């Protein structure tokens, strides 16, 4: 008998019409649907006018480990198992990692039905650099641990995306102001793709004030990466090397500033070179 496969399916964040055609087909044909919330997947199937023919079972953080043996047996027996979370891509701060890892360990086929993800959706609308980014899941709940976590982002040059509970958003943003400063840019995405979607941009100080009275809905935060800082002594040494090779001081300063993100302005570096010569 040919072994089956595990399909990791991304589900809509809010609008059922965002479901991919492949997900629609899988909902109607999979032998087993492993869902974070069985009621949510039934509601989605109904909205998509799909009638699942397979067995729908729950798979969430607390029971994932105990479900794995039966899932593996089903796939080895030729079944197609569809793994879905409540919204977005499974495994991204959602259940599924242990099941996927177990399938890989046993040499079973794992395929992805790509689609919605709050992480990439937030990046797309944030207006912050997205060529390099990191995802941090949910911040720690306790303030001391949360501040330590924020401190680890103080020098992170990549744009950072994380989720937060609406109940803790105000506290997290207030801590971020204390640790990262009020001017570091961020974007709070609330209820992405849903009827009451809201995208709020600004410095951390502004966002903390906005959230202070309470916020409702699913929250994704996009945090600007830290501005790289350049070592002044390194910059001066490079300018001196270029000048020794025959370049004018002003031209050397311009070239060094252009090559070092986070460097001071050309005028500031020029003045520093003149002071160093005195």
N, C-alpha and C positions, 0 to 999 in steps of 0.2 A: 504493500500500500504506500502511495506517495504521501509524504508528510505535508501538512498544511502550512499555514503561515500566520504571523501576527501582523495585523494592520494597525498602525498608530495614526488615528484620525483626528485632525484639527476640527473643532466645532466652532460655530459662530460665537462671537463675543456678545452679540445682542440681536442682530438682525438675522432671522433664519435664512433669508435669501443670500447671505454670504456663504452658505454651505457650498462646497465644491460638488461638481457632478459625481466625482469619484466617491465622495463621502455618502452622497445620496444612494448610489448603487450599493455601497457596502452596508449601509443600514438595512437595506432591503434584502440582502443576500447572505450576510455573514451567518455562520453556524452558531456563534456565540458573540454576544456584545457585552464586554466588560466595562461597566460605566461607573464613574465616581458617584453618581446619583441616578438610580434607575428611573426615578420619576422625571428627572430633567431630560433624559434621552428619549423617553416615551413622548414627552411634550414636543421635543424637537422633531421626532419622526412624524408626529401628527401634523405639525405645522408644515412639514415638507411633503405631506401626503404620501408618506411611505409606511408600509406595514411590515415590520420586522418579522422574518420567518424563524430566526434563531432564538435561542434562549438568552434572556437578558439577566445578567448577574451583577451584583455590586462589587466594585473593587476600589477601595479607598485606603488611606494610610494605615488604618488600624487592622485591616483584614488582608492587605495585599500579600503578605508573606504566606498566609495560610491558603490563599487562592492559587498560588503558583503551581503546585503539583498537578492540580486538576487541569489548569490551563495548558501546561506542558503535555499532559497525556492527550488532551483534545487535539492539539496541533500535531503531535506525533501520529495521531490516528487519522490525520487528513483534514481536520477542521480548519476553517478560517475564523480566527478570533479577531474581533474589532475592539480596540482599546480607545475609549474616549473619556475626556474629563468634562467638567461642567461647562467650560468655555475655553477656547483657545487650544494650544498644543499640549497634550499630555506630557508629563515629566517636568515641565517648566513650572516649578513650584506647585506641582500637582502629582498625583500618584502615577506609577507606571515604570519608574526606573528599574525597580527590582525585577519586574516581569520581563522587561526588555533584556536586561542583563542575563537573566536565566535562559532566555531563548538563545541569546548569542553563545552562552556557555555550552548549550546543548546542540549547537550547530543548526538551529532552526531558522527559517526565513523570517526576517523582519523587514517590513516595508512601511513607508510613511505616506499618508494622504495629506499633502501640505495644505495649509490654509491659514486662517486667522491666528494671530498671536498678539496679545496686548503689548508685548515687548517691542516688536517691530512696528506695530501700529503707532505706539506712542513716539517712537523715534522718528517716524515719517512726518508727524505733525508738529514736533517740538520746535523745529527751527534751530537746533543745536548740532554741532558737528557729529556726523554719524559714520564716518569712514572707519573709525575704531571705537568700540564701546565695550562695556562690561555689564553683566547682569548680576545683581546681588540678592535676588529673592526678596525675602521680608527682613527688615531690620530686627535686631533683638528687641524683646518686649521690655526688659528692665533698663532703666535709664543709664546706669553705669555701663552696662554692656553696650548699649546703643551709642553712647558717646565714644567709647573705645572704637566701635565700628566706624563711626563718622570720622574719627581721627585717622583711621586707615585710608580714608578717601581724600584727606586734606591735600596730598600730593599726587593723587591719581590723575594723570593727564587725559585719560579716556573719558568720554561721556559715560555716565553711569545710569542704569535703569533699575528701579526697584519697585516692588509693590508695598502697599501699606494699608492697614485697616483704617477705615474712616474714623474709628473711635480713637486711634492713636496718632492720626496725621498731625494734629495741632502740636502735640508733644514732640514728635519727631522733627518737625520743622523748627520749633523753638530751640531744640537742642542743636540743630544744624546751624542756626544763626550763631549760637555761642561758639561752636567748634570751627565752622567754616567761614563765618563772617556773613553780614547781611547782604553783601553785594554779589555774592556768587550766584550766577543765574541758574534758574531751574524752571521746570514746567510741571504742573500738576494736571494730569489727565483724569477726568472723572466720567464714569459711565461711557467709556469709549464705544462708539458706533450705535449707542442706544438713543432713545428719544430725547433724553435729557443730557446728552453729551455736553461736557464743558471742558475747555482747554484754558488754563490760567497760567500766564507767563509772567516772570518778573524776577527780581532778586529774592533771595531767601527771606530777607526781612519783610518784604511786601507780601510774600506768600504766607508767612507765619501769621501776619495780621489778618489776612483774608480767611485763614482756616481757624482762627481763634474761637469763633462762635459756633464751630461745629460744621462738619461736612458729611454728606450722605453719599452712598454709592460705592462702586468698585473704583479703587484708586491705583494709578500708575504714576510714578514720579520719574522725571528725567532730569538728571543733575549735570550741569556743565563740568567738564574736566578742569583740573587745575591748570593755571597758566604756568608753563615751564619757566624756571628762573635760571639765569646764566651767571656763571662765576665771573665777577668783575676782573679778577686777576688773569683769567684765561683770555678774556676779551682784549685786555690791554696787551698781553703777550702776542696775540695774533696781529693786532694793529702794528706793534713794533716790528714784527717779522716782515709784514708787508711793506712798511716804510723803509726798512733796511734793504729790501729788494728793489727800491726805487719808486714806490707808489706814493702819491701825495697823501697827507694825513687825512684829509676830508674823504678822499676816495676809499682809503683803507677802512675808515670808520663805517662808511656806507656798506662796504662789502661784508664786514664782520657782523654788523647788525642784521643784514639780510640773511645771513647764514645761521643765526642763532635766535630761535623763537624765545621770547621772554627777555631779550636783551633790552637795554635802555634805548632811548632815541639816539639818532646820529649826533645830535647836538650835545646830549649828555655824555656820550662816549668821547666825543671830541674834547670836551672840557676836561674829562678825566685824564685824557692823554696829556693835555697841556699841564695839568697839575702834577702829573707824575714826572714831567720833565724838569720841574722847578727844583 
